[in-house]
Amino acid sequence: MADPLLAEAELWVGEMRGVVLRGEPLLVVRGEQGVCVFRDRCPHQGYALSEGVLQDGVITCRAHRHSFDAASGAGINPLRPCLTRLTSSVEHGQILVDLPEPARALP
């Protein structure tokens, strides 16, 4: 089931924002092609990408300048690793995301 993150009108085209859903930091990016949602952590050392820069469709981490394609999450510099993109949609003006439940430890 999809969870609401925020109203689409709260995020301008060319803007990104960090949000927390069920304790999970997420990065919401609105580009010309629509909205994408990623886990808000650079795969290099875990810094919050929401503290970085979004420019010309590229997300750049503030810590070590790793950069990623804002539409796909693909690594640009370096090519690997990539961002974890989550399934998202916009319905009735709300940005929704399918956030998987955390794995439960076996007894």
N, C-alpha and C positions, 0 to 999 in steps of 0.2 A: 504494500500500500504506500502511495506517495504521501510525503509530508510537506506542508507548506513552509517555505523559507521566508519569503517576503513578497510584497507587491511588485509586479514588474515595473510600475511607474516610479518606484523608489530607486531604481538603478538605470542610469542613463547609458545609451550606446557609447562604448569606449570606456566604461567604468567597471571596476571590480570591487568586491567587498567581502570581508571575512565575516562569517556568521557561525553560530554554534547551534547544532541540532543534536539533542540527546547526548550532550557532552562531547560531541565530535566536531572539531573545527573544520569548516568547509569554506571554499573559495567560490563565490558566484561571479561569473564574468559575463557581461553583455556586450556582444560584438555586433557587427553588421549582419551576420548570419543568424543571430539569435542568442540564446542563453546557454552557457555551459556551467557545470558544477564539478569541482575537483576537491580532493582532500587538500586542506590548507596547510601543506607542508612540502618543502622542497625535498626531493628524494636524496639530495646530496648529504645534508646534515640536519634536516628536519626543521629549518627555520620557516616561519609563517610567510607564505607567498603574498598574503594580503598586505604585508608591510613593504612589499617590493613595488615595482612599477609596471604598468600596462601601457604600452605605446605601440602604435601601428600593428596591433594584433599579436604582440609578443609580451609575455609575462617574464620579467627579470627579477630574480631573487636579490634582495638587498645585501645579503651576506657575501656571496662569492660570485655574483653576476651570472649564475647559470640561467639560461633562457629557454623558454618553452612556447610553442605555438598555442595561442589562447583558444583556438577553435577545437583542436584535437588533443592537446596535451603532449604532443610529440616533442622530444628534445631537439633544440636547435644548436645550442652550444653548452655542453657537448651533445652529441646525438643520443646518447643514452645516459642516464635513465629517462623515463617519461613520467608524466603525471598520471595519477589514477583518476579517470573520469567516471563520474556517476551518472546513472540514467536520470534525466531531468526533462521537464516539460513546462509549458506555460498554459494554464487553463483558467478561464474567467479572470484574467488579469493577475493571477498568482503564480509565482515560480514554485514548482514542486520538484521534489527529489525523492528517488527511491534509495533510502539508506539501509543497507543490509543490517540485520540484527547481528550483534557481536557473537562470535562463537562461544558456546558455553562449555565449561570444563566438565569432563566426565567424572562421575563420582568414583 
